[in-house]
């Protein structure tokens, strides 16, 4: 409840008191002397009191409740605004990441980990992440780089992060010299054979099925197997695929330009009022971090990260080569990887209506079909005996 403490100065103060009582203006006398009167009145009674035409001098001594807060803010508006902006700026600085250091002597490994950190949302000049998010990032990196690191810890130090890790020590000497065959991981028409060691079994333009031996690790002499080696090489083949796409006839694409900034905003109800954004983006993706929120009023002060986006309208029905074909190739590479060469493509089916386009595209690609089968447990003596028995029966 808001009220005023007033000082009333004038002659015949009793007359003034009687006047207030006759007009039903509530008051509470706090002090009385021969020269003045100190009283307290509610906010609504003070408004009625000011309407009375008297010769008494009325001074506001003190304000209580919300009135005091409002008066304080009005009298110190500039100071309050500077303080809020200063607090927001300080909070911004203390919540940004200014450096990330990976503690390891291997520059290549440091680069890998830094790229992983950026991929999973921890990078320089971005906001710090929460403890739970940091734990998730550690788990994701451990899963992704399980072949090269044993343990990782991300430690927050002020406005920096320090990353400690333990490399995975593996003895791959035996594995790297283990005898093996090179086999086809899928069916296709052989286009290229690159062999460094082993005996080439297949030929160019030969059709092979998944599992067929392409380069053998068995060394033969006069029909007998004399030793095992590690087949090294690559085999490429022509493989056929169908890619199906279900697309809207018209598509509204949002593409990030790479430009971004962090601005200070005041939110009131559903409106955002920018304080520091002097060159606004036409379109942006916004993510807010609340610095202060009023417990009763719908007002908050936010730091908002704005990522500029470019809006493009795409008509898939108009341009196949520009709009549809790249999407089909991207879908194909998502499945096969980038190490493919597209030899031929052809639209097999295309159905259009007012809203959707269903399209099926045939692709002929050259890809690496190299896979491996171990010869570690292969018994040369038993295999030679089997061959000898077959030859004797024939």
N, C-alpha and C positions, 0 to 999 in steps of 0.2 A: 504494500500500500504506500502510495507516494504522498508526501505532505510538505508544507512550507513552515519554517519558523520565521515569524515576522516581528519587526520592531515598530510599534505605533507611537508616534510622537505628536503631542498637541494638548490643548486645554480641555478640561472636563472629560477625562478618559472614561468616566462612568457612563456618560451619554453615549459614547461610541460602543461600549459594551452592550447597553440597552438596545441600540440600533441593530447590532448583529443578532441579538436574541429575537427581536421583532421580525427580522427578515429570514429567520430560520437558518442562519449561517452558523454551522458548528465550529467550535473553537475550544482550545484548552490553554488556560493562562499558565505560563511558566514562571513569569516574574513581573512584579509591578512596583513601580516607584512613582514619585510625584510627577516626574518629567516624561516618563515613557512606560510602555507596556510591551512585554514579550509574550507572544502567544503562538500556538501551533494550530494550523488549519489544514484540512485535506485539500488535495489538488482541485477538486470540483468546487469546493467552497471558496477557495482563493480566487477562482475565476469570477464567482458572483460578487465577491468583496470588491474587486476592481471596478465593478459597474456602479458602485455607490459614489455619488458626488459629495465628497466631504473635504474639509480643510485639513484633515489629519494627514500627517506624513507617514507613508507605509514603505518600509524597507525590508528586503529579503535578507535575513541573517544567515539562513541555512536551508538546504534542500535535503530531503530524506527519500530513501528508496530509489526507484527507477529515475526519478527527477534528478537526483544527484549524479547518477551515471550519465544521463543525457547532457546535463550541464557541463560535467567534467569533459565529455567528448567534444562538445562544441567549443569550449574554451581552449582545448589542446588538440584540435583536429589535425593540424599539420604535424605536431609531434607524434600523435598516434599513428598517422599514416606512414611517417618515416620509420617509426618503430616496427610497424607491421611489415613494411617492405624490407627493412633491415633483417628482421627475423626470418622472413621468407628466403632472402638471399643467403643468409647464414645457413639455414636449413638445407637449401639447395646445394651449397658447397660441401656440407658435411655428409650429404647423401649421394654424392657423385663419386665415381671411381676414377682416380687420376692415374693409377699405374697398376699393372699386373706383372708380377715377376715369377718366372718358373725357375726353381732352384735345381739346375742340372747343367752339366758341362757340355752335353751334346746339343749343338745348335739346331740340328735337324729335329730332335725329339722336342726341344723347346717350341719350335715352330708348329709341330703337330698338335701339341697340347694347347697352345695359344689359339690355334684355329678351332679346336674342339670347344674351348671355352666360349669363343665368339659365337659359334654355331648354336650353343645351348643357352645363350643369353647373358653371358658375363663378359663384358668388354669395356675398354677405356671410354670415359666420358659418358657412360650410361649410369643409371641409378644402381645403387647396390642391391643385391638380392637378399631375401630373407634367409634365415638359418635353414628352414625346410627346403627352400629352393636350392641353396648351396649343397645340401646333402643329396638332392636329386641329381644335380649336375655332376657331382663326384661319382655317383652310381652309373650315370649314363656314359661318362668317359671311361670308367673301368670296364663297362660292357663293350664299348666300341673298340678300345685299345687293349683288350685282354691279352693279346699276343705280345705286347711290348712293355706293359706296366703291371706291377703286382699290387700296388697300393698308391693312393693319392689323397692328399689333404689340402683343402683350400682354406687359408687362414686370413681373416680380415684384420688389417692393421691400419687403423685410422681411415684415410681415404684411399688406401691401397689394399691389394690382395697379394699374398705370397703363397705360391703353390709348391708343395713338397711332394715328391713321388719316389717310389722304389721301382726300379726296372725289373722286368721279368727276365731272369737268367735261364736260358734254355741251351741244352746241348743238342744241337741239330746235326752234328757231324755224321752220326750214323744214318739219320734220316736222309741227309743230303747225298749220301753215296749208295743208298739202298737201290738194288736193281728193280727195274720196272718196265712195263710196256706202255706205250702211248696208244690209247684207245679212243674211239669216237664217243663223245658224250651225247650226240644226237644224230639222226639220220640226215643224209644230204649228198650232194654231188661234189666230189673233191675238186677244188680249183687250184690250190697251192699246197706244196709240201716243203717244209723247211726242216731238214734233219741235220743235227750235229753229231749224234752218236746213235747206234742201233741200226737195225736192218729195216729198210722201208718195205712194207708189205703191200700197201695199196698203190694205186696209180692215179694220175691226174685224169679227171672226167669219169672216174669210177664211182658208182653209187655205193655208199656204205650205210650200214645200220648202226644204231646205238649199241656200243659194246664191242664192235669189231676192232681187231688189232690193226693199227695203222703203221706204227713203227715198233718193231719187236726189240726187246732187250735180250733175246736169246741169240747167242753167237753159234753158228753152225759151221761144220767142216765135213765135207763128204756125206752130207745127210744126217750126221750126228750133232747133237748139241754139246758144245765143248765148254761153254761158260755163260755166265749171266752178266749183263751190264745195265747201266742206267740209261734208258733211252731218253734223249734230249732233242726237242724240236717242237714244231708247231704244224698243225694241219688245218687248212681253211677249206670250207665247203660252201656250196650254194644251198641255202635252206629257204623254205617257203612258209609264209605266214599270212594270216588274215587278221586285219585290224578293224574292229567295229566301233563306230562312234555314234552317239545319240546327242545331238546338239540343238540348241535353240536357234530358230531362224534369225533372230536378232539378239545380240549379246552386249551388255553394258560392262565394259572392262575397266577395272581400276588398277593402275600400275603405279607403284611407288617410284618417285623421281630420284630418291636418295637424299633429298634435302629434308632436314628436320631441325627443330628448335624447341626449347623449353621456355614457356611463358608463365607469368603469374596472372591468375584469374580470380575474380570474385563471382561465386555462383549464388544467385538469388532465385528461388523457385526453380524454374526450368531454364532460366536465362544465365548465360556465362558472359561476364563483363571482363574484357582483357585490359590489364593495366600496363603490360610491357610489350605487347605485340603491336609494333608500329607499321609492319609491312606484312599484312595478312595474306595467307595462301587462299587461292580460290576454293580448293578442296583439300581436305586433310583427314588423316586417321588420328584420332586423339586418344590418349591414355592419361587419366588423371591420378594424381597423388594428393590426397587431402592433407593440408597442413593444419587447418583449424576448422572445426565445425561447431556452430552454436548449438547448445543443448536444447534450446526451445524454438528458436527462429530458423526458418529454412535458408540459412546463410552459411556459406563455407568459403574458405580461402584455399585455392588449389595451385599446385604446380602441374601444368599440363604439357605433355610432350606431344608435339604436332609433327606428323610425318606427311609431307606433301604428296598428293596423289594426282595423277593425270587420268582424266576420264576419256574413254574412247568407245564409240559405238561401232560394233562389228556386225556386218551382215554376212552370215555364213553362206547364204544362198547365192551370193553374187560372185565370189572369187574363191574358187577351189584351191588354186596354187598358193595364194597368199594367206588364206584363213583356215582351210581345212587340212591340207597336206602337212603343214608343219606340226599340227596337233597330233596327227596320226604317227608321224615320225618320232615325235617326243614320247608318245605312248609306247612305241616299239622299242625305243632306246631305254625306257624305264625298265622294260622287261629283260632286254638283252645286254645292256651296257652300251658304251659309246664306240667300242671297237668293232664296228660293223660298217660295211659298204653297201649302200642300196644300189642294186643292179637294175631293177625294174619295178615299176608300180602301176597298178591299174585298178580303176573303180569297177567293182563287181556288181554292186547294187546301190541304188540311191532312191529313197522314198522321201518326198517332201509334202508337208501340209502347211497350214497357216502359221503354226507355232514351232514345229520341230522338223529336224532333218535327221533321218536314219541312213547311215552310209557304211558300206563294207568295202574295204580296200585290200587288194592283193599286193604283197611285197615279196620280191625275190632279193635276198640279201646274201652277201658273202660274210661269213663270220668264223671265228676261231672255234673249232669243235674239239679241241684238244682236251683229253682227260687221261687219267692214269690208272693202271692196275699193278699192284705190287707183285714182284717175283721173289720176295724174301723167302717164302716157304716153298717155292717151286723146287722139286726134286729132279735134278738132271738125270741121275742114274735110272730112276723109275721111268721117266719119259723116254729115254733111249731104249730101254728094255721093251716098252710098249710098242715103239716104232718098229723095232726089230721083229717082234712077234707078228705085227700086222704085215710086214713085208714077207715073212716066211709063209703066212697063210695065202698071200696073193701069189 
